[in-house]
C-alpha cells in the first residue's frame, strides 16, 4: 500500500454531541477545510454515512454539502481540499 493511501487526515476538533451525532472539523494550511457530520439530520446520517461541507477560513464556502459519504469517500474529499491552491 502506498504512503498516500495510508495517510489519514485527522480532524482539528470533534464534537460527539452535535445534534444527536458527531461533527468533525478540518482545517488546512491553504485556508480551506471541511465540516463533516453524521447525525439523524444529515444527508446519509440515518445510514451511518457522512455529510461534508467545505469551509474557507472557517466559514462555509456556499457550495452544496455532499452527503451519503463513506469514511473512505470523506478521506478522498479531504485530500482533494487539502491539495487546493489558496
Steps between C-alpha positions, in 0.01 A plus 500: 500500500637845414571767762232723349238225533599448864480868597195576711418865549412568863245762607598808700179473703240230572160552664320174586185676621421700185125468421489141621808402299860596432660805337865507396677814382809509279726795410793512260790740439344615170209657692252231399340247729187297552221434742409131498186387681306183567167542678136404448462834318797481261498360147561128559524526878219253566708245306820581691639697205658846504417843357783739409478879461802694378643788701733786415666679791249335733185606313277301268595555136142499373547183298243226551583246772576151374323219683482122521879471527690205641809566712715423193298751295553763773877440502518530119306828508718635784818420304356685199418806715839490674676501161326810366690820442398791721 
